[in-house]
Amino acid sequence: MTEISKEQVKHVANLARLALTEEEVETFTQQLGDIINYAELLNELDTDNVEPTTHVLDLKNVMRKDEPKEWIKKEDALKNAPDQKDGQFRVPSILE
């Protein structure tokens, strides 16, 4: 099995701009090593008769057709607006 070193953890932490303590480096070294070892167990599986796939589920496009439709009229929408101006909704400014 592949072992991950403390130096590799420190290198990745540096690339990610993470400041790790020595205790965290040791913890992550162990945890990442365990993850890599578990992933390597998948190499032991017999996949000769398994078709390659990009997703485990058969995905289909479930979106409706894009057809023009009569929606609420502008005037009706603006009836419930707490504030409006020139046929538009007015909202508080969020920019300073």
N, C-alpha and C positions, 0 to 999 in steps of 0.2 A: 504494500500500500504506500501511497505517496504521503510524505510528511511535509507539513508546512512549518517553516522556521519563523522565529521571532523577527528576524531581519525582514522577511517577506511581509509580515504583518505591519511592521514599522514603515516599510516602503509604501505599502498600500495606504496606510493611515496618512502618511505624508502627502501622497498624491491627492487624497480626499480632503486635505487640510484639516485633519483631525489631530488633536493633541491627546495622546494616550499616556496613562501612567504605566509603570512597569507591571503593576498588577493587572491592568486592563489588557496589556499586550499578552501576558501569560494566559489570561482567560480566553481572549480571542484566538490565540494560537491553538489552544485545545479545542475550542468550539469549531473553528474553521477546519481543523484537521479531522474532527469527527464528521463534519458535513462532507468533506472531500472523500473520506473513506466510505461513507454510506453511498455516495454517488458512484463510486467505483464498483460497488456491488452490482450495479446494473450491467456492467460489462460481462458478468457471469451468466446473464440471461441468454437463452437461445432465441435469437430474433431472425433466424434464417427464413422462416415462413411468414414474417410479419411485414405487411406492406408499409413503406414509408408514408408518413402523414404529417401535415403541418398543424393539425389540431385533432384532439381526441374525439370531438363531437362533429357530426355532420352539420355544418352551418349553412343556413339558407337565408336569402334576403327576405325579410319579413316586412319590409316597408310597403306602405300603400302606394298606389299609382299617384303620380303627381298630376292631378287634374284640377282645373279651376273650379272654385266653389264659392257660393255666396256666403260671406261671413257677416259679422255684425257691422252695422253701419257706423261710420265715424261719429255721428251725432249721438247715437245710442251709447257708444263707449264713453264719450265725454260727459254724458249725463251724470255718471257716478264719480267723476274726477273731482277731488277736493279743490284743485286749482287748475285752470287752463288759460291759454292765451293763444290767439290766432289759430284756433283749431288744433292745438297741440296740448299734450299733458305738460304741466309745469311741475317740476320736482325741485327740492332744495339742492343748491350747488354743493358738490362734494370736493371741489378743487379749492385749494388755498391760493 
